[in-house]
């Protein structure tokens, strides 16, 4: 904890948009039940692609959260961020918490950005009618900072504001940033999150070209198979998560429910290759060790983990090695859940979806299953809670995120007793 910080930083609200559930409670029910949200894409014609499935936000309608002009002007990633922020702020009761707007920090990260239907519409207008006929805010709508700007404006929060883009590590990096704002005294509360809308023909086709997409089109719910030797690739997903962070003493004083403490964070980069990960997981292990040191914890103090588990052999094996390096023999005693087995690869949001799952594990003692783990890869020989949820007495959790370019992050969460 930073010098001068007098109280743990805790999460008091969570807004979740996932393909298997809208809202924290619905998402958590789906995780417990091992319910996949992956299905055949209906957003655009997927017939030309070898992969035809994704984790689409089937139950999300931006009109339920935004006025018509906002839906028309801003892109889907921003729609999702604003909706998740509304859910999180309501969940935390933040608007009645008494914080000065100047003391509330905001940050919503993204990796892929806004290559959605609105982007294509702006592109057609430009090509057919020229720049003078484009919407005045077309360039602003495609900005990666649009979600942060809109969330700040929606609620009138006027503290520090930032947008981070660090691939799949983005969500955990945003969490670390929000925690630091509070610890350093720059803010009393932080509204942080990530949003991703990768389901568009260009990105979908590009990912297919990489050769990393599952072709399990006849059984979409079985497509994501992290740590399984039969895995044939990943599935793209759209999602958004926003969390509200506060000091524990302030949250307790106002009678807020506390999801758990953000006890430690760590980050590290491989500096090795922009595409291929280290096989030995050294950099990720370093991030995990830094997170434990920040939390003042030893490996034996970590009770469970919610991992990256992206259903790509290179990533899954790297992550397995990292757990072994960071935790030693204790890694074999740790129940580890892979949320992506149910919701797919949502890039920047994946880490925060795992954070929400981990907070709920801490409060309920339930470890969600790693779906479709029937034939474990011999190189992935840890306890990944295969196929069925499990009861465990857990008071702390590790969350990990591995990113394109070897940019990794880890977070330690704790239950406040």
Secondary structure, 3 states (H helix, E strand, C coil): CCCCCCCCEEEEEEEEEECCEECHHHHHHHHHHCCCCCEECCCCCCCCCCCCEEECCCCCCHHHCCCHHHHHHCCHHHHHHHHHHHHHHHHHCHHHCCCCHHHEEEEEECCCCCCCHHHHHHHHHHHHHCHHHCCCCHHHHCCCCHHHHHHHHHHCCCCCEECCCCHHHHHHHHHHHHHHHHHCCCCCEEEEEEEECCCCHHHHHHHHHHCCECCCHHHHHHCCCCCECCCCCECEECEEEEEEEEEHHHHHHCCCCCCEEEEEEEEEECCCCCCCCCCCCHHHHHHHHHHHHHHCCCHHHCCEEECCCCCCHHHHHHHHHHHHHHHHHHHHHCEEECCHHHHCECHHHHHHHHHHHHHHHHHHCEECCECCCCCECCCCCCCCCECCCEECCCCEEEEEEEECCCEEEEEEEECCC
